[in-house]
Amino acid sequence: MSISKKEHWEKVFATKQENEVSWFQKYPKTSVNFFIENAIPKQTNIIDVGGGDSYLIDALLDLGYTNLTLLDISENAINKTKLRLGEKGKNVTFIVSDIVDFVTNKKFDVWHDRASFHFLTGENEIANYQKLITNSISKNGYLFIGTFSEDGPIKCSGLEIKQYSESAFENIFGVNFNKINCFTENHKTPFETSQNFIFCTYKKL
Ligand SMILES: C[S@@+](CC[C@H](N)C(=O)[O-])C[C@H]1O[C@@H](n2cnc3c(N)ncnc32)[C@H](O)[C@@H]1O
């Protein structure tokens, strides 16, 4: 019997060291560049969706960001981040939730998602994510999203993923958001392999 996606991710974060997973980055330079290039103010309400135990929250705290939320399906991942941040993370909001079940009345000014959206492979799940971000990002707020590109792997963490192109993103996000830019990038994994990502920045209408 196959295990649930929640069980999958809890096991990953319980059994693997941070540098034993393909997506590991000691410093999430591409994501940080988004904040710098768009001059995102320090009080901005930011959510990292499927952030896991990534170092993005650490990097943003170091840059002086004060209003940060980390959401992940895995409690183990969230606990790893909490433990690492210690006192430094006392004002971070942590949410353990499957993004598919996430309900909020909050509006975020920046929605960051690196390598989590691509795990939603069903049409309904993708449509629900589209609705969620449309309702949960403030007017003129940003979506910064990164997934495997059409030149990237077909699986991540042993799970099926959906690859994206600029036009495939545009079909989903182009209705309620203005595209600012898209680019592809090779991510070097800790195993010295390369994964091609596509990143896009959108601004909410
Ligand atoms: C490939 S990792 C990327 C982690 C992080 N964003 C990074 O760039 O290092 C995927 C992350 O998405 C989380 N995730 C997968 N499916 C999810 C879902 N349906 N809801 C919330 N988080 C999910 C996993 O637990 C994991 O932390």
PDBQT file of the ligand as one rigid body, heavy atoms in Angstrom, charges set to zero:
ROOT
HETATM    1  C1  LIG A 301      11.495  19.808  -2.810  1.00  0.00    +0.000 C 
HETATM    2  S1  LIG A 301      11.148  20.391  -1.207  1.00  0.00    +0.000 S 
HETATM    3  C2  LIG A 301      11.534  22.125  -1.334  1.00  0.00    +0.000 C 
HETATM    4  C3  LIG A 301      11.714  22.780   0.015  1.00  0.00    +0.000 C 
HETATM    5  C4  LIG A 301      12.039  24.278  -0.041  1.00  0.00    +0.000 C 
HETATM    6  N1  LIG A 301      10.998  25.043  -0.688  1.00  0.00    +0.000 N 
HETATM    7  C5  LIG A 301      13.364  24.529  -0.682  1.00  0.00    +0.000 C 
HETATM    8  O1  LIG A 301      13.419  25.181  -1.723  1.00  0.00    +0.000 OA
HETATM    9  O2  LIG A 301      14.372  24.080  -0.122  1.00  0.00    +0.000 OA
HETATM   10  C6  LIG A 301       9.369  20.366  -1.198  1.00  0.00    +0.000 C 
HETATM   11  C7  LIG A 301       8.752  20.862   0.082  1.00  0.00    +0.000 C 
HETATM   12  O3  LIG A 301       7.360  21.002  -0.104  1.00  0.00    +0.000 OA
HETATM   13  C8  LIG A 301       6.681  20.428   0.972  1.00  0.00    +0.000 C 
HETATM   14  N2  LIG A 301       5.383  19.969   0.449  1.00  0.00    +0.000 N 
HETATM   15  C9  LIG A 301       5.166  19.012  -0.487  1.00  0.00    +0.000 A 
HETATM   16  N3  LIG A 301       3.856  18.902  -0.756  1.00  0.00    +0.000 NA
HETATM   17  C10 LIG A 301       3.245  19.832   0.028  1.00  0.00    +0.000 A 
HETATM   18  C11 LIG A 301       1.887  20.205   0.196  1.00  0.00    +0.000 A 
HETATM   19  N4  LIG A 301       0.897  19.582  -0.474  1.00  0.00    +0.000 N 
HETATM   20  N5  LIG A 301       1.578  21.176   1.092  1.00  0.00    +0.000 NA
HETATM   21  C12 LIG A 301       2.579  21.805   1.786  1.00  0.00    +0.000 A 
HETATM   22  N6  LIG A 301       3.872  21.487   1.657  1.00  0.00    +0.000 NA
HETATM   23  C13 LIG A 301       4.209  20.510   0.784  1.00  0.00    +0.000 A 
HETATM   24  C14 LIG A 301       7.579  19.299   1.458  1.00  0.00    +0.000 C 
HETATM   25  O4  LIG A 301       7.343  18.908   2.775  1.00  0.00    +0.000 OA
HETATM   26  C15 LIG A 301       8.952  19.934   1.260  1.00  0.00    +0.000 C 
HETATM   27  O5  LIG A 301       9.349  20.681   2.381  1.00  0.00    +0.000 OA
ENDROOT
TORSDOF 0
